[in-house]
């Protein structure tokens, strides 16, 4: 756990004066403490978000915004990580999708969470695809990967608190998380009047979908942007 790592390395660093500890060991200790602090902060924030959602006290501030812009910006944000794993990031969407009335920051949180999951559970050289479609009364957003997939029997438990797909720590080199991200995403989407679900096939990948009610209607035209 983050606290165990922080406590252990702080204790190690106090056993002797810092100048007597080799530089490489000090650097390693400080990096682990920083990483564990960040993980603990994320865990606390996730619990606070979930508590607000459960209590029905989530503050949704709706304003018109472009979902295509959010998808584009999110994919650009992950580009350095995609390059690190030699992955391809694709954004397929209508060039002129209608704006939607939603909480920009919270929808970004949902999309970032889904993209982060897709990245973590996709092997080197895989593909991550973001999409958005006009379904008439609502927009449907999707995040797809070519990763390890999710067993059929576990699909129904994905959005439960503290749930993580069995075996992923071993098969994917230990992806870390709180097990709360998808539960929070579900709460945010439903607070906007939308739906969220997943479709997957083990060994072939997973696609997460969510919908949001539209604010206005507009014509659409195909567009594709690919990041290698």
C-alpha positions, 0 to 999 in steps of 0.5 A: 500500500502507499502508506506502507511504502512511505513509512518503510522508506522514511524509516530507512532514511532516518536510520543514518544521516542523509549524507551517509546514504548513497545518492542512488539509494536516496533518489530511489527512496524519494521517487518511491515516496513521491509516487506513493504520495500521489497514489494515496492522494488519488485514492483519497480523491476517489473516495471523496468523489464516490461519497459525494455521488453516493450521497447525491451531492455531486455538483454538476455544472452544465455548460455547452461544450464540444465532446470532439474537442475533449476527445482530441485533447485527451488523446494528445495528453496521452500521446507521450505514453502511447509513444512509450509503448509503441501504441497507436492512438486514433480519434474517429468522430463526426467533424461537426457533432452537436454541442452538449450541455454537460459538466466539462471537467467531470466528462473529461474525468470520465474520458480520462479514466477510460483512456487510462484503463485502455492504456494500462491493459493494452500490450505494447504495439496495440491500438487505442481508439476514441469515437463519438456518434450522434444517435439522435437524442443523445451522443454516444462516446466510446473508448476501445482498445486491443488489449487483454479483454475482460472475461464475460462473467466479470463484465457485470461487476466492472462498475462496482466499487473496489472491483478490478479484473482478476489476474490483470496484475500478473498478466500486465505487469501490475497495473495499479489502481483504486478500483473506484474509477469506473464506479465514479465514471458511472456516477458522473454519467448517470448524474448527467442522465446518460448510460455507461456499459462495456463490451469485451472479448478476452484476447481481442480488446474492450470497448467502453461506451457512454451516452449523454443527452444532446443540447442541440442538433447539427449535421455531421461529417466523417473525420479521422485523426490518427496519432502514431 
